[in-house]
Amino acid sequence: MITKLVYEGDSITIDMEQLCKVLRVKAESPHFAGIQELALAARKIATVKAVYKVAFVEAKGENSVTIDGITFTSRVLSVNLADTYRVFPYVITCGEELAAWAKNQQDMLDNYYADTITEMILKNTRQTFFEQLDEHWGLESTANMNPGSLADWPITEQRPLFNLIGDVEALIGVKLTESCLMVPIKSVSGIHFPKQGSWENCQLCPRENCPGRKAPYDEHLFEEKFKL
């Protein structure tokens, strides 16, 4: 079953305090009014789209998982789905409208602000999407894995993920480039799944000073849990 969701209007949230913190701009700054105006404009035109599918794990190997007939190659994914039979592959995008709005900002600083606002809208809506999905399907503890976030599950795994969901471009306007990047670029994809305990891709990622880090890197985790 494939479900499409659209978020706009009041479902789009921008925390001005958090936005200013990310931009390192104080409320008394001469730039604050312009940022606030951009945020209001972004909320008015934003149409964030999401699509997900209820899919079922059919087979598991040491380094692979087959879901609804589509095989993914990843030791970490295989281990993480060891006790799971139902998963939720998804793609979420800021949409062409917001992407074009941000790109068309002529002033260099406004372009940077608009890009950051777009990213925040996508991040906040992604969280809303997960909360709604978990509530709808009665999921109490969940986690995500995303193609390209780990060397073990490279970005080329976007292709089978899109094949698993269906015609993502027709559904929400997201397409893959030859290098498997998503367009619009402010889009996210992955597999959402029930899981006891905590899991973040960041736990296996050694990248330093990552602004999106959600958990500290554990240099021993792969050897302890995922190595054959």
C-alpha contacts under 8 A as a table, 3 or more apart, distances in Angstrom:
res1	aa1	res2	aa2	distance
1	M	53	K	5.52
1	M	54	V	5.50
1	M	55	A	7.71
2	I	51	V	7.04
2	I	52	Y	5.76
2	I	53	K	4.35
2	I	54	V	6.72
2	I	165	I	7.29
3	T	51	V	5.58
3	T	52	Y	5.45
3	T	53	K	6.22
4	K	49	K	7.35
4	K	50	A	5.70
4	K	51	V	4.33
4	K	52	Y	6.64
4	K	171	L	7.33
4	K	172	I	7.80
5	L	49	K	5.80
5	L	50	A	5.05
5	L	51	V	6.18
6	V	47	T	6.62
6	V	48	V	5.79
6	V	49	K	4.58
6	V	50	A	6.36
7	Y	11	S	5.69
7	Y	12	I	6.52
7	Y	46	A	7.95
7	Y	47	T	5.75
7	Y	48	V	5.02
7	Y	49	K	6.28
7	Y	125	T	7.50
8	E	11	S	5.45
8	E	12	I	5.53
8	E	43	R	7.49
8	E	44	K	7.82
8	E	45	I	7.84
8	E	46	A	5.85
8	E	47	T	4.95
8	E	48	V	6.47
9	G	12	I	5.77
9	G	43	R	6.53
9	G	44	K	6.36
9	G	46	A	7.54
10	D	13	T	7.14
11	S	125	T	7.93
12	I	43	R	6.16
12	I	46	A	7.47
12	I	121	I	6.70
12	I	124	N	7.88
12	I	125	T	6.80
13	T	43	R	7.55
13	T	121	I	6.59
13	T	124	N	6.77
13	T	125	T	7.61
14	I	19	L	7.40
14	I	39	A	7.19
14	I	43	R	7.93
14	I	117	I	7.77
14	I	120	M	7.05
14	I	121	I	6.44
14	I	124	N	7.74
15	D	18	Q	5.30
15	D	19	L	6.01
16	M	19	L	4.86
16	M	20	C	6.01
16	M	36	Q	7.46
17	E	20	C	5.32
17	E	21	K	6.24
18	Q	21	K	4.96
18	Q	22	V	6.24
19	L	22	V	5.15
19	L	23	L	6.17
19	L	117	I	7.34
19	L	120	M	7.64
20	C	23	L	4.92
20	C	24	R	5.59
20	C	25	V	4.93
20	C	26	K	6.32
20	C	27	A	7.61
20	C	32	F	7.96
21	K	24	R	4.87
21	K	25	V	6.44
21	K	26	K	7.64
22	V	25	V	7.92
23	L	113	Y	7.56
23	L	116	T	7.91
25	V	29	S	6.34
25	V	31	H	7.36
25	V	32	F	6.90
26	K	29	S	5.23
26	K	32	F	6.98
27	A	32	F	5.69
28	E	32	F	6.88
29	S	32	F	5.41
30	P	33	A	6.87
31	H	34	G	5.46
31	H	35	I	6.33
32	F	35	I	5.14
32	F	36	Q	6.14
33	A	36	Q	5.08
33	A	37	E	6.19
34	G	37	E	5.05
34	G	38	L	6.23
35	I	38	L	5.06
35	I	39	A	6.14
35	I	110	D	7.86
35	I	113	Y	6.81
36	Q	39	A	5.05
36	Q	40	L	6.27
37	E	40	L	5.20
37	E	41	A	6.22
38	L	41	A	5.05
38	L	42	A	6.08
38	L	113	Y	7.82
38	L	114	A	6.70
39	A	42	A	5.07
39	A	43	R	6.29
39	A	114	A	7.74
39	A	117	I	6.54
40	L	43	R	5.22
40	L	44	K	6.42
41	A	44	K	5.22
41	A	45	I	6.58
42	A	45	I	5.47
42	A	46	A	5.72
42	A	98	L	6.83
42	A	101	W	7.84
42	A	114	A	7.90
42	A	117	I	7.54
42	A	118	T	7.49
43	R	46	A	5.30
45	I	97	E	6.71
45	I	98	L	6.62
46	A	94	C	7.23
46	A	95	G	7.42
46	A	97	E	6.54
46	A	98	L	5.42
47	T	94	C	6.71
47	T	95	G	5.97
47	T	97	E	6.97
47	T	98	L	7.26
48	V	92	I	7.33
48	V	93	T	5.76
48	V	94	C	4.60
48	V	95	G	5.46
48	V	122	L	7.28
48	V	125	T	7.49
49	K	92	I	5.76
49	K	93	T	5.45
49	K	94	C	6.67
49	K	95	G	6.46
49	K	172	I	5.95
50	A	90	Y	7.19
50	A	91	V	5.72
50	A	92	I	4.21
50	A	93	T	6.40
50	A	129	F	7.86
50	A	172	I	6.82
51	V	90	Y	5.60
51	V	91	V	5.55
51	V	92	I	6.53
51	V	168	V	7.70
51	V	171	L	7.34
51	V	172	I	7.07
52	Y	88	F	6.20
52	Y	89	P	5.56
52	Y	90	Y	4.16
52	Y	91	V	6.58
52	Y	165	I	6.84
53	K	88	F	5.47
53	K	89	P	5.68
53	K	90	Y	6.65
53	K	165	I	5.92
54	V	86	R	7.04
54	V	87	V	6.16
54	V	88	F	5.06
54	V	89	P	7.25
55	A	67	I	6.58
55	A	68	D	6.12
55	A	86	R	5.80
55	A	87	V	5.34
55	A	88	F	6.02
55	A	89	P	7.33
56	F	67	I	5.51
56	F	68	D	5.74
56	F	85	Y	5.54
56	F	86	R	4.55
56	F	87	V	6.06
57	V	60	K	7.71
57	V	65	V	7.18
57	V	66	T	5.98
57	V	67	I	4.42
57	V	68	D	6.57
57	V	84	T	7.36
57	V	85	Y	4.89
57	V	86	R	6.14
57	V	87	V	7.31
58	E	65	V	7.74
58	E	66	T	5.52
58	E	67	I	5.53
58	E	68	D	6.52
58	E	69	G	7.32
58	E	85	Y	7.61
59	A	65	V	5.84
59	A	66	T	5.03
59	A	67	I	7.24
60	K	63	N	7.93
60	K	64	S	5.90
60	K	65	V	4.53
60	K	66	T	6.33
60	K	78	S	6.34
60	K	82	A	7.69
61	G	64	S	4.85
61	G	65	V	6.14
61	G	78	S	6.93
62	E	75	R	6.25
62	E	78	S	6.82
62	E	228	L	7.67
63	N	73	T	5.81
63	N	74	S	5.06
63	N	75	R	4.05
63	N	76	V	7.69
63	N	78	S	6.18
64	S	71	T	6.74
64	S	72	F	5.49
64	S	73	T	4.35
64	S	74	S	5.32
64	S	75	R	6.28
64	S	77	L	7.52
64	S	78	S	5.69
65	V	71	T	5.62
65	V	72	F	5.29
65	V	73	T	6.62
65	V	74	S	7.48
65	V	77	L	7.32
65	V	78	S	5.55
66	T	69	G	5.85
66	T	70	I	5.30
66	T	71	T	4.12
66	T	72	F	6.20
67	I	70	I	5.19
67	I	71	T	6.31
67	I	72	F	7.87
67	I	164	L	7.78
68	D	164	L	7.18
70	I	160	P	6.45
70	I	163	N	7.69
70	I	164	L	6.29
71	T	160	P	7.24
72	F	157	E	6.85
72	F	160	P	6.93
73	T	77	L	7.99
73	T	153	W	6.92
73	T	157	E	7.72
74	S	77	L	5.23
74	S	78	S	6.17
74	S	152	D	5.58
74	S	153	W	5.25
75	R	78	S	5.13
75	R	79	V	6.28
75	R	152	D	6.73
75	R	226	F	6.74
76	V	79	V	5.24
76	V	80	N	6.07
76	V	152	D	6.81
76	V	153	W	7.70
76	V	226	F	6.08
77	L	80	N	5.07
77	L	81	L	6.10
77	L	145	M	7.36
77	L	153	W	7.72
78	S	81	L	5.31
78	S	82	A	6.17
79	V	82	A	5.07
79	V	226	F	6.80
80	N	83	D	7.67
80	N	195	K	7.68
81	L	84	T	4.94
81	L	85	Y	7.55
81	L	193	F	7.76
81	L	195	K	7.99
84	T	87	V	7.44
84	T	193	F	7.50
84	T	194	P	6.79
84	T	195	K	7.63
86	R	193	F	7.17
86	R	194	P	7.93
87	V	191	I	6.73
87	V	192	H	6.06
87	V	193	F	4.82
87	V	194	P	7.33
88	F	191	I	5.58
88	F	192	H	4.93
88	F	193	F	6.11
89	P	161	L	7.11
89	P	164	L	7.68
89	P	165	I	6.70
89	P	189	S	7.64
89	P	190	G	5.74
89	P	191	I	4.16
89	P	192	H	6.02
90	Y	165	I	7.28
90	Y	189	S	5.55
90	Y	190	G	5.61
90	Y	191	I	6.16
90	Y	192	H	7.36
91	V	168	V	7.83
91	V	187	S	7.15
91	V	188	V	5.71
91	V	189	S	4.25
91	V	190	G	6.73
92	I	122	L	7.86
92	I	126	R	7.03
92	I	187	S	5.53
92	I	188	V	5.30
92	I	189	S	6.34
93	T	122	L	6.95
93	T	172	I	7.65
93	T	174	V	7.15
93	T	184	P	6.96
93	T	186	K	6.10
93	T	187	S	4.08
93	T	188	V	6.43
94	C	97	E	7.92
94	C	98	L	6.18
94	C	99	A	6.84
94	C	118	T	7.00
94	C	121	I	7.46
94	C	122	L	5.65
94	C	184	P	7.35
94	C	186	K	5.76
94	C	187	S	6.17
95	G	98	L	5.80
95	G	99	A	6.33
95	G	172	I	7.81
95	G	173	G	7.29
95	G	184	P	6.62
95	G	186	K	7.96
96	E	99	A	5.03
96	E	100	A	5.93
96	E	173	G	7.68
96	E	184	P	6.41
97	E	100	A	5.38
97	E	101	W	6.23
98	L	101	W	5.00
98	L	102	A	6.18
98	L	118	T	6.83
99	A	102	A	5.34
99	A	103	K	6.17
99	A	118	T	7.53
99	A	184	P	6.63
99	A	186	K	7.41
100	A	103	K	5.07
100	A	104	N	6.03
101	W	104	N	5.31
101	W	105	Q	6.77
101	W	114	A	7.95
102	A	105	Q	5.70
102	A	111	N	6.09
102	A	114	A	5.01
102	A	115	D	5.68
102	A	118	T	7.32
103	K	111	N	6.67
103	K	115	D	7.78
104	N	111	N	7.57
105	Q	108	M	7.43
105	Q	110	D	6.06
105	Q	111	N	4.93
105	Q	114	A	7.49
106	Q	110	D	7.29
106	Q	111	N	6.71
107	D	110	D	5.17
107	D	111	N	6.03
108	M	111	N	5.03
108	M	112	Y	6.41
109	L	112	Y	5.11
109	L	113	Y	6.25
110	D	113	Y	4.94
110	D	114	A	5.93
111	N	114	A	5.12
111	N	115	D	6.11
112	Y	115	D	5.13
112	Y	116	T	6.26
113	Y	116	T	5.16
113	Y	117	I	6.15
114	A	117	I	4.99
114	A	118	T	6.09
115	D	118	T	5.14
115	D	119	E	6.25
116	T	119	E	5.05
116	T	120	M	6.20
117	I	120	M	5.05
117	I	121	I	6.19
118	T	121	I	5.14
118	T	122	L	6.28
118	T	186	K	7.50
119	E	122	L	5.16
119	E	123	K	6.15
119	E	186	K	6.58
120	M	123	K	5.00
120	M	124	N	6.04
121	I	124	N	5.25
121	I	125	T	5.98
122	L	125	T	5.19
122	L	126	R	5.93
122	L	186	K	7.17
122	L	187	S	7.50
123	K	126	R	5.12
123	K	127	Q	6.48
124	N	127	Q	5.23
124	N	128	T	6.39
125	T	128	T	4.90
125	T	129	F	6.02
126	R	129	F	5.02
126	R	130	F	6.33
127	Q	130	F	5.20
127	Q	131	E	6.26
128	T	131	E	5.13
128	T	132	Q	6.20
129	F	132	Q	5.23
129	F	133	L	6.07
130	F	133	L	5.03
130	F	134	D	6.00
131	E	134	D	5.24
131	E	135	E	6.15
132	Q	135	E	5.16
132	Q	136	H	6.02
133	L	136	H	5.17
133	L	137	W	6.19
134	D	137	W	5.38
134	D	138	G	5.65
134	D	139	L	4.60
134	D	140	E	6.85
134	D	142	T	7.86
135	E	138	G	5.09
135	E	139	L	6.38
136	H	139	L	7.88
139	L	142	T	6.80
139	L	194	P	6.49
140	E	194	P	7.58
141	S	194	P	5.79
141	S	195	K	5.62
141	S	196	Q	5.82
141	S	197	G	7.34
142	T	192	H	6.94
142	T	193	F	5.48
142	T	194	P	4.26
142	T	195	K	4.91
142	T	196	Q	7.17
143	A	192	H	5.84
143	A	193	F	5.59
143	A	194	P	6.39
143	A	195	K	6.07
143	A	198	S	7.33
143	A	199	W	5.95
143	A	200	E	7.11
144	N	190	G	6.58
144	N	191	I	5.56
144	N	192	H	4.54
144	N	193	F	6.32
144	N	199	W	7.70
144	N	200	E	7.17
144	N	201	N	7.83
145	M	149	S	7.74
145	M	190	G	5.50
145	M	191	I	5.45
145	M	192	H	6.85
145	M	200	E	7.74
145	M	201	N	6.49
146	N	149	S	5.68
146	N	153	W	7.82
146	N	189	S	6.09
146	N	190	G	4.17
146	N	191	I	6.52
146	N	201	N	7.86
147	P	150	L	7.27
147	P	153	W	5.55
147	P	154	P	5.53
147	P	155	I	4.81
147	P	156	T	7.32
147	P	157	E	5.65
147	P	158	Q	5.88
147	P	189	S	7.41
147	P	190	G	6.36
148	G	151	A	6.95
148	G	153	W	5.99
148	G	154	P	4.29
148	G	155	I	3.72
148	G	156	T	7.39
148	G	157	E	7.58
149	S	153	W	7.02
149	S	154	P	7.03
149	S	155	I	7.50
149	S	201	N	6.68
149	S	205	C	7.82
150	L	153	W	5.33
150	L	154	P	6.24
150	L	201	N	7.01
150	L	204	L	7.26
150	L	205	C	6.55
151	A	154	P	5.39
153	W	157	E	6.74
154	P	157	E	5.87
155	I	158	Q	5.69
155	I	180	C	6.31
155	I	181	L	7.74
156	T	159	R	6.13
156	T	179	S	7.49
156	T	180	C	5.86
157	E	160	P	5.67
157	E	161	L	6.38
158	Q	161	L	4.98
158	Q	162	F	6.09
158	Q	180	C	6.25
158	Q	189	S	8.00
159	R	162	F	5.30
159	R	163	N	6.19
159	R	176	L	7.88
159	R	180	C	7.12
160	P	163	N	4.84
160	P	164	L	5.97
161	L	164	L	5.04
161	L	165	I	6.49
161	L	190	G	7.55
162	F	165	I	5.25
162	F	166	G	6.08
162	F	167	D	7.29
162	F	168	V	6.47
163	N	166	G	5.22
163	N	167	D	7.35
165	I	168	V	6.89
167	D	170	A	5.45
167	D	171	L	6.22
168	V	171	L	4.94
168	V	172	I	5.93
168	V	173	G	6.63
168	V	174	V	5.96
168	V	175	K	6.96
169	E	172	I	5.61
169	E	173	G	4.12
169	E	174	V	4.50
169	E	175	K	5.17
170	A	173	G	5.72
170	A	174	V	7.86
174	V	182	M	6.46
174	V	183	V	5.53
174	V	184	P	6.27
174	V	187	S	7.82
175	K	182	M	5.73
175	K	183	V	5.43
175	K	184	P	7.70
176	L	179	S	7.63
176	L	180	C	5.13
176	L	181	L	5.51
176	L	182	M	4.76
176	L	183	V	6.34
177	T	180	C	4.97
177	T	181	L	5.33
177	T	182	M	6.43
177	T	183	V	7.33
178	E	181	L	7.51
181	L	185	I	7.32
182	M	185	I	5.39
182	M	186	K	7.91
182	M	187	S	6.50
183	V	186	K	7.46
183	V	187	S	7.23
184	P	187	S	6.15
195	K	198	S	7.63
199	W	203	Q	7.53
200	E	203	Q	5.73
200	E	214	K	6.90
200	E	215	A	6.40
201	N	204	L	5.92
201	N	205	C	6.71
202	C	205	C	4.84
202	C	206	P	7.75
202	C	213	R	6.11
202	C	214	K	6.37
202	C	215	A	5.55
202	C	216	P	6.57
202	C	217	Y	6.02
203	Q	215	A	5.86
203	Q	216	P	5.71
203	Q	217	Y	4.36
203	Q	218	D	5.32
203	Q	221	L	7.55
204	L	217	Y	5.76
204	L	218	D	6.17
204	L	219	E	7.04
204	L	221	L	7.01
204	L	222	F	6.88
205	C	217	Y	5.91
206	P	217	Y	5.82
206	P	219	E	7.72
207	R	210	C	6.36
210	C	213	R	5.48
213	R	216	P	7.38
218	D	221	L	5.44
219	E	222	F	7.20
220	H	223	E	5.56
220	H	224	E	6.17
221	L	224	E	5.09
221	L	225	K	5.85
221	L	226	F	7.44
222	F	225	K	5.41
222	F	226	F	4.87
222	F	227	K	5.94
223	E	226	F	6.05
223	E	227	K	5.06
224	E	227	K	6.83
